[in-house]
Amino acid sequence: MKQDRKQIALVTGASSGMGRCFVRKIAENYPFLHEIWVIARREEALDALQKELPETELKILVCDLSDRQSFQALGELLKQESPRIRLLVNGAGLGHNGPVERQTPDGICSTVDVNCRALMVVTRICLPYLGRGSRVIQMASGSAFLPQPGFAVYAASKACVLSFSRALREELRHKKISVTAVCPGPVRTDFFRAGAISISPVKKMFLAEPEKVVERALEDAARGKAVSVYGISMKLVRLAAAVLPEGLLIWLSGKLFRNV
Ligand SMILES: NC(=O)c1ccc[n+]([C@@H]2O[C@H](COP(=O)([O-])OP(=O)(O)OC[C@H]3O[C@@H](n4cnc5c(N)ncnc54)[C@H](OP(=O)(O)O)[C@@H]3O)[C@@H](O)[C@H]2O)c1
């Protein structure tokens, strides 16, 4: 790729929580970037982020990622500007808790549309603009490691993200593009408010701070790690998911992590 291209980072879900933290950390740690493209639905929150970071050029793209037309708009903009994407962070995501029989069809669709379809399509659209040394960071979740009764749709959507990201990493290895799936446990963000999710007492005990999760994710991506797991408790969950019999694991998951 030509070096005179604009060097950018692109962050979805930049209006709050970990996506917003990614933008702050990228602005701080990658001053050579010409722009950070930030995507979310809430324009005022993205404008506020620009005010907070006056030295950093943000390109604000107000998009609903559950709407397929957003992909076309993003694709056209990338074609026009032909930037080099040094960092792609797919941070947008949501979840609704409660048993499947209490989920609405619309709620299931929006979870799968944003968490899975948008993440895969945005990644695909960005691929031609990634090059040697570019990094892709995909927000999965610790719930990707194990089915979660009471949070089944969300956990399944994140298992999809983890599977997709691991396979893509292999596909892009020869191009020296790294792909890192970030798998945190519960993190103190608007996530629980947005999905009206009541958090279980066990999860509450292990709430991580978004800055820590994001710092670790950027470090792990720089090291080319496939999976980024912040904190000892989530490392133990990952280990348990690998060694415990599946039936026992799912039973325990339902008992310990149920949000309601
Ligand atoms: N918090 C946790 O405990 C936790 C744990 C593990 C993984 N995660 C994952 O981490 C990622 C970030 O979550 P967070 O905790 O930072 O939550 P958050 O504060 O609620 O942020 C979610 C972001 O996604 C964006 N988003 C949601 N629906 C969208 C849509 N239809 N179109 C465009 N953007 C959309 C939101 O922006 P707008 O509302 O402005 O559109 C917001 O910027 C998510 O993928 C989440 O699943 C969270």
The ligand as a Tripos MOL2 file, in Angstrom:
@<TRIPOS>MOLECULE
LIG
   48    52     1     0     0
SMALL
NO_CHARGES

@<TRIPOS>ATOM
      1 N1        -19.9490   -4.2020   29.4120 N.am      1 LIG1
      2 C1        -19.7460   -5.5030   29.4960 C.2       1 LIG1
      3 O1        -19.9170   -6.1260   30.5690 O.2       1 LIG1
      4 C2        -19.2360   -6.2650   28.3180 C.ar      1 LIG1
      5 C3        -18.5860   -7.4830   28.5560 C.ar      1 LIG1
      6 C4        -18.0950   -8.1980   27.4900 C.ar      1 LIG1
      7 C5        -18.2250   -7.7130   26.2040 C.ar      1 LIG1
      8 N2        -18.8730   -6.5330   25.9880 N.ar      1 LIG1
      9 C6        -18.9680   -6.0700   24.5990 C.3       1 LIG1
     10 O2        -18.1540   -4.9350   24.4580 O.3       1 LIG1
     11 C7        -18.6660   -4.1000   23.4180 C.3       1 LIG1
     12 C8        -18.8000   -2.6700   23.9470 C.3       1 LIG1
     13 O3        -19.8170   -2.6790   24.9540 O.3       1 LIG1
     14 P1        -19.8320   -1.6350   26.1470 P.3       1 LIG1
     15 O4        -19.7720   -2.4090   27.3880 O.co2     1 LIG1
     16 O5        -18.8570   -0.5530   25.9130 O.co2     1 LIG1
     17 O6        -21.3450   -1.1200   26.0160 O.3       1 LIG1
     18 P2        -21.9920    0.3160   25.7230 P.3       1 LIG1
     19 O7        -21.3940    1.3580   26.5830 O.co2     1 LIG1
     20 O8        -23.4630    0.0740   25.7810 O.co2     1 LIG1
     21 O9        -21.5400    0.6020   24.2060 O.3       1 LIG1
     22 C9        -22.1340   -0.0420   23.1250 C.3       1 LIG1
     23 C10       -21.8180    0.7340   21.8690 C.3       1 LIG1
     24 O10       -22.4250    0.0670   20.7480 O.3       1 LIG1
     25 C11       -23.0920    1.0170   19.9630 C.3       1 LIG1
     26 N3        -24.2480    0.4420   19.2860 N.ar      1 LIG1
     27 C12       -25.2330   -0.3330   19.8220 C.ar      1 LIG1
     28 N4        -26.1650   -0.5940   18.8870 N.ar      1 LIG1
     29 C13       -25.7610    0.0260   17.7490 C.ar      1 LIG1
     30 C14       -26.3060    0.1420   16.4460 C.ar      1 LIG1
     31 N5        -27.5000   -0.4160   16.1060 N.pl3     1 LIG1
     32 N6        -25.6310    0.8510   15.5100 N.ar      1 LIG1
     33 C15       -24.4560    1.4590   15.8220 C.ar      1 LIG1
     34 N7        -23.8880    1.3780   17.0480 N.ar      1 LIG1
     35 C16       -24.5360    0.6730   17.9860 C.ar      1 LIG1
     36 C17       -23.5570    2.0930   20.9720 C.3       1 LIG1
     37 O11       -23.7190    3.3410   20.3050 O.3       1 LIG1
     38 P3        -25.1270    4.0810   20.0520 P.3       1 LIG1
     39 O12       -26.0820    3.6750   21.1390 O.co2     1 LIG1
     40 O13       -24.7720    5.5250   20.0560 O.co2     1 LIG1
     41 O14       -25.5350    3.6140   18.6910 O.co2     1 LIG1
     42 C18       -22.3640    2.1520   21.9020 C.3       1 LIG1
     43 O15       -21.3950    3.0440   21.4050 O.3       1 LIG1
     44 C19       -19.9810   -4.7340   22.9800 C.3       1 LIG1
     45 O16       -19.7380   -5.5130   21.8310 O.3       1 LIG1
     46 C20       -20.3470   -5.6290   24.1490 C.3       1 LIG1
     47 O17       -21.1360   -6.7240   23.7280 O.3       1 LIG1
     48 C21       -19.3670   -5.7980   27.0220 C.ar      1 LIG1
@<TRIPOS>BOND
     1     1     2 1
     2     2     3 2
     3     2     4 1
     4     4     5 ar
     5     4    48 ar
     6     5     6 ar
     7     6     7 ar
     8     7     8 ar
     9     8     9 1
    10     8    48 ar
    11     9    10 1
    12     9    46 1
    13    10    11 1
    14    11    12 1
    15    11    44 1
    16    12    13 1
    17    13    14 1
    18    14    15 2
    19    14    16 1
    20    14    17 1
    21    17    18 1
    22    18    19 2
    23    18    20 1
    24    18    21 1
    25    21    22 1
    26    22    23 1
    27    23    24 1
    28    23    42 1
    29    24    25 1
    30    25    26 1
    31    25    36 1
    32    26    27 ar
    33    26    35 ar
    34    27    28 ar
    35    28    29 ar
    36    29    30 ar
    37    29    35 ar
    38    30    31 1
    39    30    32 ar
    40    32    33 ar
    41    33    34 ar
    42    34    35 ar
    43    36    37 1
    44    36    42 1
    45    37    38 1
    46    38    39 2
    47    38    40 1
    48    38    41 1
    49    42    43 1
    50    44    45 1
    51    44    46 1
    52    46    47 1
@<TRIPOS>SUBSTRUCTURE
     1 LIG1         1 GROUP 0 **** ****
